[in-house]
């Protein structure tokens, strides 16, 4: 994306829970960070170099659903011009758009909010339009809708992610007939029933009793009940590091799982049991991630699964979106989850537009929209394709959520669940567990504090190995969810 005047180019990720643009400030990197810090963080936005920047003030970042997972941060909010894509792409721009500059490393890259909900400051009467509603109001897209998959960067060659505004790409998913209504709590709009989770490495289910989980691209990992994580641990011989609160995989187990071609299947429905369902199949390769600098001297192989302490933390993060394709239609209050196509993908996009109900019949399923001709300007707004460099999802952003967090009500490690699968007999034992734990403890590197007079260290209870710095703010949270009243 390009921000400000003259334009400054930055790389961002899509946020399925946000409304505005977050951009990393120069304060997000200092002399103790890697030399390529700015590039690793998607490049920075210097508000002092933009002649059209209009400051609003310091507010808490809008992380309604991420804060229970331990994330925090403040933003320096203001208004400025933003333009989709790189110079010469011919994609739309929006003037006087709300932008939050941030320094915290809880979120390593900037993000582009995809929801249509207004951004509010202090009172509900001081609202500003979201990116999505702004694009529709100026005629750049035909409806308040989008479609997204994070791509399969683990493949060779890598398959990049796809984001389409105002429609969807028919070549990127397997169609189904299941539409899911948005949650009544609009801060948890993409709420789905996870009816079961299974794997072909064991005959016992990983999740037996259904739960509700929030699909959130702002979060990198999958957060599941502790007893389900225990089942994953036994089925895949994962090693849990209590200090880092992460699952790690040694090389022996890794090679065995690759050779075994292990898969995990998530059964998704409108509710936590019964009704129509869709299975999202995730190969082991989509869980095979590594983490390095700034937390480790050398790359470490880990499994992106987190232990949720209660139902408020059940989350399907970006890892899930490698294999899932989401189509969200806010004007019809429904969305769909489909199996993403990650092989035999045509290089040609097949874009289907989603028209506003005021200009098109009210279809029941967002996958059944008909293709309509559009003006060149509208088509430019829709064909964002792989605008966002989601390859960074599984690279630089593995830093996110690593620090140990202080939870709310702790759940006993002695699970009340029964009949959990025992350690698979066809998987090698974790003979290197003690050595791996020692290596992790010896290679963890502290995250340096941002040294600036108007920054203070953001203390995170329970953080052992890293510190972070943050913009100081006492103002209310921005981005209070509210549907635009003037959307057509």
C-alpha positions in Angstrom: 0.0 0.0 0.0 1.0 3.7 -0.3 0.3 6.1 2.5 0.7 9.9 2.8 1.8 12.6 0.4 4.3 12.0 -1.1 3.3 8.3 -1.0 5.3 6.0 1.3 5.1 2.3 0.3 4.4 -0.3 3.0 3.5 -4.0 3.1 0.6 -5.0 5.3 -1.6 -8.0 6.1 -5.4 -8.1 6.0 -7.2 -7.9 9.3 -10.6 -9.6 9.3 -11.4 -8.0 12.6 -10.2 -4.4 12.0 -11.6 -1.4 10.2 -8.7 0.9 9.4 -5.0 0.9 8.4 -2.3 0.2 11.0 1.2 1.3 9.9 4.5 0.7 11.7 6.2 3.9 12.8 9.9 4.6 12.7 9.9 4.2 16.5 9.1 0.5 15.9 12.8 -0.1 15.1 15.9 1.0 16.9 19.6 0.4 17.0 19.3 -2.9 18.9 16.9 -4.4 16.3 18.2 -6.2 13.2 19.6 -3.9 10.5 16.7 -4.9 8.2 14.1 -4.2 10.9 12.2 -1.7 8.8 12.1 -4.1 5.9 11.1 -7.1 8.0 8.3 -5.0 9.5 6.9 -4.2 6.0 8.6 -0.8 6.0 7.6 2.2 8.1 5.3 5.2 7.7 6.9 8.5 8.8 4.1 10.9 9.5 6.5 13.8 9.6 7.3 13.3 5.9 3.6 13.5 4.9 2.3 16.9 4.1 -1.3 15.6 4.4 -1.1 14.0 7.8 -3.6 15.3 10.3 -3.1 14.1 13.8 -6.1 12.9 15.9 -4.3 11.6 19.0 -3.1 8.6 21.0 -5.6 5.8 21.5 -5.5 2.1 22.4 -5.5 -0.1 19.3 -8.8 -1.8 18.7 -8.1 -5.4 19.7 -11.4 -6.4 21.3 -10.8 -10.1 20.7 -7.0 -10.2 20.6 -6.6 -8.6 24.1 -7.8 -11.8 25.9 -5.0 -13.6 24.1 -2.4 -11.3 25.7 -2.0 -8.7 22.9 -1.8 -5.0 23.7 -0.7 -1.8 22.1 -1.4 1.9 21.4 -1.6 3.8 18.2 -0.9 7.4 17.1 -4.1 8.0 15.1 -4.5 10.5 12.3 -6.0 11.1 8.9 -4.1 10.8 5.6 -4.4 9.5 2.1 -3.9 5.8 1.3 -3.7 4.0 -2.0 -4.0 0.3 -2.6 -1.2 -1.5 -4.3 2.2 -0.2 -5.6 2.9 2.8 -7.8 1.5 2.3 -11.3 -1.0 -0.5 -10.3 -3.9 1.8 -11.0 -5.8 0.7 -7.9 -8.1 3.1 -5.9 -7.0 5.7 -3.3 -9.0 7.2 -0.4 -8.4 10.7 1.0 -8.7 11.6 4.7 -8.6 8.0 5.9 -8.1 7.0 9.5 -4.6 5.5 10.0 -3.0 4.2 13.3 0.8 4.4 13.6 2.2 2.0 16.1 5.5 0.8 17.5 4.6 -2.3 19.6 6.0 -5.6 18.4 2.9 -7.5 19.5 1.9 -6.9 15.9 5.0 -7.1 13.7 3.6 -5.8 10.4 0.9 -3.3 9.7 -2.6 -4.4 8.8 -5.4 -3.3 6.5 -8.8 -3.6 8.3 -11.5 -5.3 6.2 -14.7 -4.8 8.2 -17.1 -2.0 7.3 -17.6 -0.8 10.9 -16.9 2.9 11.7 -13.9 4.1 13.6 -14.9 6.0 16.7 -13.0 8.2 19.1 -14.1 8.8 22.7 -17.8 9.0 21.7 -20.1 7.1 19.3 -20.9 10.4 17.6 -17.3 11.0 16.5 -17.1 8.3 13.9 -15.0 8.0 10.8 -15.7 5.6 7.8 -13.7 2.4 7.5 -11.6 1.5 4.4 -14.2 -0.8 3.0 -17.1 1.6 3.4 -15.0 4.4 2.0 -14.1 2.4 -1.1 -17.8 1.6 -1.7 -19.0 5.2 -1.1 -16.7 6.5 -3.8 -17.7 3.7 -6.2 -14.5 1.8 -6.2 -16.2 -1.5 -5.2 -19.8 -2.6 -5.7 -20.6 -3.8 -2.2 -19.3 -4.2 1.4 -17.8 -7.6 0.8 -14.4 -9.3 0.5 -12.8 -12.7 0.0 -9.5 -13.9 1.4 -7.1 -16.8 1.8 -3.6 -16.6 3.2 -2.0 -18.8 0.6 0.3 -21.8 0.9 3.8 -20.4 1.2 5.2 -23.8 2.3 4.6 -25.1 -1.2 7.2 -25.1 -4.0 6.7 -22.8 -5.8 5.0 -20.8 -3.0 1.3 -20.0 -3.5 0.7 -16.4 -2.4 -2.4 -15.2 -0.7 -5.4 -13.7 -2.4 -7.6 -10.7 -1.3 -10.5 -9.5 -3.4 -12.6 -6.5 -2.4 -16.2 -6.5 -3.7 -16.2 -10.0 -4.9 -14.3 -13.3 -4.9 -11.9 -15.4 -7.1 -13.7 -18.6 -8.3 -10.3 -20.2 -9.0 -9.2 -20.2 -5.4 -11.7 -22.5 -3.5 -13.9 -25.5 -3.7 -17.6 -24.3 -3.7 -20.1 -25.5 -1.1 -23.7 -24.5 -0.2 -23.2 -23.5 3.4 -23.8 -19.8 4.4 -23.1 -18.8 8.0 -24.8 -15.7 9.6 -22.5 -13.2 11.2 -22.4 -13.4 15.0 -24.8 -11.0 16.9 -21.6 -9.7 18.6 -20.1 -7.8 15.6 -16.7 -7.8 17.2 -16.8 -11.6 16.7 -18.5 -11.6 13.4 -16.7 -14.6 11.9 -17.8 -17.0 14.6 -18.1 -20.7 13.4 -18.9 -24.0 15.0 -16.0 -26.4 15.1 -17.8 -29.7 15.4 -14.8 -32.0 15.4 -11.0 -32.1 14.7 -9.4 -35.3 13.6 -6.1 -36.6 12.1 -5.1 -39.6 10.1 -2.1 -40.2 12.5 -4.5 -41.7 15.1 -7.9 -43.3 15.3 -9.1 -41.1 18.1 -10.5 -37.6 17.5 -8.6 -34.6 18.6 -11.8 -32.6 19.4 -14.8 -34.7 20.4 -17.3 -32.1 21.7 -17.9 -29.1 19.4 -16.9 -25.6 20.3 -17.4 -22.1 18.8 -14.2 -20.4 17.5 -13.5 -16.9 16.0 -11.8 -16.7 12.7 -9.2 -13.9 13.0 -6.4 -13.2 10.6 -4.8 -10.7 13.0 -3.7 -13.8 15.1 -1.1 -16.1 13.7 -1.8 -19.3 15.6 -4.8 -21.6 16.4 -6.1 -21.5 20.0 -7.9 -24.5 21.3 -9.0 -26.0 24.6 -6.1 -27.5 26.7 -7.5 -31.1 26.4 -7.5 -30.7 22.6 -3.9 -29.4 22.6 -3.0 -32.4 24.8 -4.5 -34.6 22.1 -2.4 -32.8 19.4 0.7 -33.2 21.5 0.2 -37.0 21.8 -0.8 -37.5 18.2 2.1 -35.6 16.8 4.7 -36.0 19.6 4.9 -32.3 20.1 7.2 -30.8 22.8 5.6 -28.1 25.0 7.9 -25.3 26.3 6.2 -23.8 29.3 8.5 -20.8 29.4 7.7 -19.7 25.8 4.2 -21.2 25.9 4.9 -22.8 22.5 4.9 -26.2 20.9 8.2 -27.3 19.2 9.0 -30.2 16.9 12.3 -31.9 16.7 13.9 -32.9 13.4 13.2 -36.7 13.8 9.4 -36.1 14.4 9.4 -33.5 11.6 10.8 -35.9 9.0 8.5 -38.7 10.1 5.4 -36.5 9.7 6.5 -35.3 6.3 7.0 -38.9 5.1 3.7 -39.9 6.7 1.8 -37.1 4.9 -0.1 -36.3 8.0 -3.3 -34.3 7.7 -5.6 -32.5 10.2 -9.3 -32.1 9.4 -11.5 -29.3 10.9 -15.2 -29.9 10.5 -16.9 -26.5 10.4 -20.6 -25.7 10.6 -23.1 -22.9 11.6 -23.3 -24.4 15.1 -21.1 -26.6 17.3 -23.2 -29.7 16.4 -25.5 -30.9 13.7 -26.6 -29.3 10.4 -24.6 -28.9 7.2 -20.8 -29.0 7.6 -17.6 -28.4 5.5 -14.3 -30.2 6.2 -11.1 -28.0 6.0 -8.2 -30.3 5.4 -4.8 -29.0 6.6 -1.6 -31.0 5.7 1.2 -31.1 8.3 3.3 -28.8 6.1 0.9 -25.9 6.9 1.8 -26.3 10.5 5.5 -26.6 9.8 6.8 -23.2 10.8 10.2 -21.8 12.0 11.0 -18.9 14.3 14.2 -17.0 14.4 15.5 -13.5 15.1 14.8 -11.5 17.2 13.9 -14.2 19.7 16.4 -16.9 18.7 19.9 -16.9 17.4 19.1 -19.8 15.0 15.8 -20.9 13.5 13.7 -23.2 15.6 10.9 -25.4 14.3 7.6 -24.9 16.0 3.9 -25.9 15.8 1.4 -22.9 15.7 -1.0 -24.2 18.4 -1.8 -22.3 21.6 -3.5 -23.5 24.8 -6.7 -21.6 25.4 -7.7 -21.1 29.0 -11.4 -20.6 28.3 -14.0 -20.1 25.4 -13.1 -16.5 24.9 -9.7 -17.5 23.5 -10.9 -20.2 21.0 -9.5 -18.8 17.7 -8.7 -19.9 14.2 -5.8 -17.7 13.1 -3.9 -17.1 9.9 -2.5 -20.7 9.9 -6.1 -21.9 9.4 -6.6 -19.4 6.6 -3.8 -21.1 4.5 -6.3 -23.9 3.7 -9.6 -21.9 4.2 -11.2 -19.4 1.8 -13.5 -16.8 3.4 -16.2 -14.9 1.6 -17.7 -12.2 3.7 -20.9 -10.2 2.6 -21.7 -7.6 5.2 -24.8 -6.3 3.4 -26.4 -9.7 3.6 -25.0 -10.4 7.0 -23.5 -13.8 6.0 -20.2 -15.4 5.2 -18.9 -18.7 3.9 -15.9 -21.0 4.7 -14.5 -23.2 1.9 -11.6 -25.4 1.3 -8.9 -23.3 -0.4 -7.4 -24.7 -3.6 -3.6 -24.9 -3.1 -2.7 -27.1 -6.1 -3.4 -27.0 -9.8 -4.2 -23.3 -9.4 -4.8 -21.4 -12.7 -2.6 -18.3 -12.9 -5.7 -16.5 -14.3 -8.1 -15.0 -11.9 -11.8 -15.7 -12.3 -13.4 -12.8 -10.4 -17.1 -12.9 -9.5 -18.6 -9.6 -8.3 -20.9 -9.3 -5.3 -23.4 -6.6 -5.9 -25.2 -4.7 -3.2 -28.7 -6.0 -2.4 -30.1 -2.7 -3.7 -28.8 -3.5 -7.2 -29.0 -7.3 -7.2 -31.5 -10.0 -6.1 -30.8 -11.2 -2.6 -29.1 -14.5 -3.1 -28.9 -16.9 -0.2 -25.3 -18.0 -0.7 -22.4 -15.6 -1.3 -20.8 -18.2 -3.6 -23.8 -18.1 -5.9 -23.5 -14.5 -7.1 -23.6 -14.0 -10.8 -20.8 -12.3 -12.7 -21.8 -8.7 -13.8 -20.0 -6.3 -16.0 -18.3 -3.4 -14.2 -16.6 -0.2 -15.1 -12.8 -0.2 -15.3 -12.6 1.8 -12.1 -14.8 -0.7 -10.2 -12.8 -3.6 -11.6 -9.5 -2.1 -10.5 -10.9 -1.9 -7.0 -11.9 -5.5 -7.0 -8.9 -7.1 -8.6 -6.6 -6.6 -5.6 -5.5 -10.2 -6.1 -2.3 -10.8 -4.2 -1.9 -7.2 -3.2 -0.9 -8.1 0.3 2.3 -10.0 0.6 1.0 -12.8 2.7 4.2 -14.7 2.2 5.3 -12.7 5.3 2.6 -14.5 7.3 4.7 -17.5 7.9 8.0 -15.7 8.0 8.5 -12.4 9.8 5.2 -12.7 11.6 6.1 -15.9 13.5 7.4 -13.4 16.1 3.8 -12.5 17.0 2.4 -13.9 20.2 5.6 -15.5 21.3 6.0 -13.8 24.6 4.6 -15.6 27.6 1.3 -14.0 28.7 -0.5 -13.7 32.0 -3.8 -15.4 31.4 -7.2 -14.8 33.1 -8.6 -17.8 34.9 -6.1 -20.6 34.6 -7.4 -24.0 33.7 -5.9 -27.1 35.3 -3.4 -28.9 33.2 -5.1 -32.1 34.4 -7.8 -32.2 31.7 -11.3 -33.3 32.5 -11.6 -34.9 29.1 -11.5 -38.6 28.7 -10.3 -41.1 26.1 -7.6 -38.8 24.7 -5.4 -40.6 22.3 -2.3 -42.1 23.7 1.1 -41.4 22.1 1.0 -42.9 18.7 3.0 -46.1 18.5 3.9 -45.4 14.8 5.7 -42.1 15.7 9.2 -42.0 17.0 9.7 -40.9 20.6 10.9 -37.4 21.5 14.3 -38.5 22.4 15.8 -35.1 21.9 13.3 -33.3 24.1 15.7 -32.4 26.9 18.3 -31.3 24.5 15.8 -29.2 22.6 14.5 -27.5 25.8 18.1 -26.7 26.8 18.8 -25.3 23.4 15.7 -23.1 23.4 16.6 -21.7 26.8 20.1 -20.8 25.7 19.2 -19.2 22.4 16.3 -17.0 23.3 17.2 -13.4 22.7 15.6 -10.4 24.4 13.5 -8.0 22.4 15.1 -4.6 22.9 13.1 -1.8 24.4 12.3 1.2 22.1 14.4 4.0 23.5 12.5 7.3 23.2 11.6 9.9 25.7 7.9 9.6 25.1 7.9 5.8 25.1 7.7 3.6 28.2 8.2 -0.1 28.6 4.9 -1.9 28.3 5.0 -4.4 31.1 3.4 -7.7 30.4 2.9 -9.8 33.5 4.5 -13.2 33.2 6.9 -12.1 30.4 10.2 -13.8 31.0 12.4 -13.4 28.0 11.3 -10.3 26.2 10.4 -6.7 26.8 8.6 -4.3 24.6 8.1 -0.6 24.3 4.9 1.3 23.6 3.4 4.6 22.9 1.8 6.0 26.1 -1.9 6.5 25.9 -4.7 7.2 28.3 -7.5 7.7 25.7 -10.3 5.3 25.0 -10.0 2.5 22.6 -10.5 3.5 18.9 -12.4 1.4 16.3 -15.5 0.9 18.4 -17.6 -1.4 16.2 -20.5 0.4 14.5 -22.0 -0.3 11.1 -21.9 2.7 8.7 -25.4 4.3 8.6 -24.9 5.8 5.2 -23.8 2.6 3.3 -26.0 1.8 0.3 
